[in-house]
């Protein structure tokens, strides 16, 4: 969860919104930021190690490109899923984390 929140804060223009709910034995966490959208063709690529979509960022300010890969790996090991979903009405990026409720 921290990797998702750090990533959202890094890319947000002004706002990060977190929404949580539970349904049918699954807990869901949405993390939205009002920064740049993720193109549909990149929605899986963002989870690959060392991927940074904004090529202009350097490692000092843009991270190593490992945060989302680590977040997805941890989620999968706990029988959950993590995906980049369609942008909101004003653009931005939204990630949906699903975990089975214990």
C-alpha positions in Angstrom: 0.0 0.0 0.0 2.8 2.4 0.8 4.3 2.0 -2.7 0.9 2.8 -4.2 0.5 5.9 -2.1 4.1 7.1 -2.6 3.7 6.6 -6.4 0.4 8.5 -6.4 1.9 11.4 -4.3 4.9 11.6 -6.6 2.7 11.9 -9.8 -0.2 14.0 -8.5 -0.6 17.6 -9.5 -2.6 18.4 -6.4 -4.8 15.5 -5.2 -4.5 11.9 -4.1 -7.8 10.2 -3.2 -8.0 6.8 -1.5 -11.2 4.8 -1.4 -11.7 1.5 0.5 -14.6 -0.9 0.5 -15.4 -4.6 1.1 -17.7 -6.8 -0.9 -18.1 -10.6 -1.4 -15.1 -11.5 0.7 -12.8 -9.0 -1.1 -11.4 -5.8 0.2 -10.8 -3.2 -2.5 -8.6 -0.1 -2.3 -8.6 2.5 -5.1 -5.7 5.0 -5.2 -6.3 7.9 -7.6 -4.1 10.8 -8.4 -4.8 13.8 -10.7 -1.5 13.6 -12.5 -0.8 12.3 -15.9 -3.0 9.4 -17.2 -1.6 6.0 -18.0 -2.2 5.1 -21.7 -4.2 1.9 -22.1 -1.1 0.3 -23.8 1.0 1.0 -20.7 -1.5 -0.3 -18.1 0.5 -3.6 -17.7 3.9 -2.2 -18.5 3.9 0.1 -15.4 4.2 -3.1 -13.3 7.4 -4.2 -15.1 10.6 -3.7 -13.1 12.5 -0.5 -13.9 9.7 1.0 -16.0 9.3 4.8 -15.8 6.8 6.1 -18.4 8.1 9.6 -18.3 11.5 9.3 -20.0 12.4 12.9 -19.0 12.6 11.9 -15.3 15.9 10.9 -14.0 16.5 8.3 -11.2 17.1 11.1 -8.6 13.6 12.5 -8.9 11.5 9.8 -10.6 12.3 6.7 -8.6 13.8 3.5 -9.7 10.8 2.0 -11.5 10.5 -0.8 -8.9 7.7 0.4 -6.6 4.7 -0.8 -8.7 6.5 -4.1 -9.6 7.1 -4.8 -5.9 3.6 -3.8 -4.9 2.1 -6.2 -7.5 4.5 -9.0 -6.5 3.5 -8.7 -2.8 -0.2 -8.5 -3.7 0.0 -11.6 -5.8 1.8 -13.5 -3.1 -1.1 -12.7 -0.8 -3.7 -13.9 -3.4 -4.7 -10.5 -4.5 -4.6 -8.4 -7.6 -3.3 -5.0 -8.5 -4.2 -3.2 -11.7 -4.1 0.2 -13.3 -7.7 1.1 -14.2 -9.2 3.5 -16.7 -8.5 7.1 -16.0 -11.1 9.2 -14.2 -13.3 11.8 -16.0 -10.6 14.4 -15.6 -7.7 12.1 -16.4 -5.2 11.1 -13.8 -4.3 7.5 -12.8 -6.2 5.0 -10.7 -4.9 1.8 -9.3 -7.2 -0.9 -7.8 -5.9 -3.3 -5.2 -8.0 -6.3 -4.4 -7.3 -8.6 -1.5 -9.2 -11.5 -0.1 -10.7 -10.6 3.3 -9.3 -12.7 6.1 
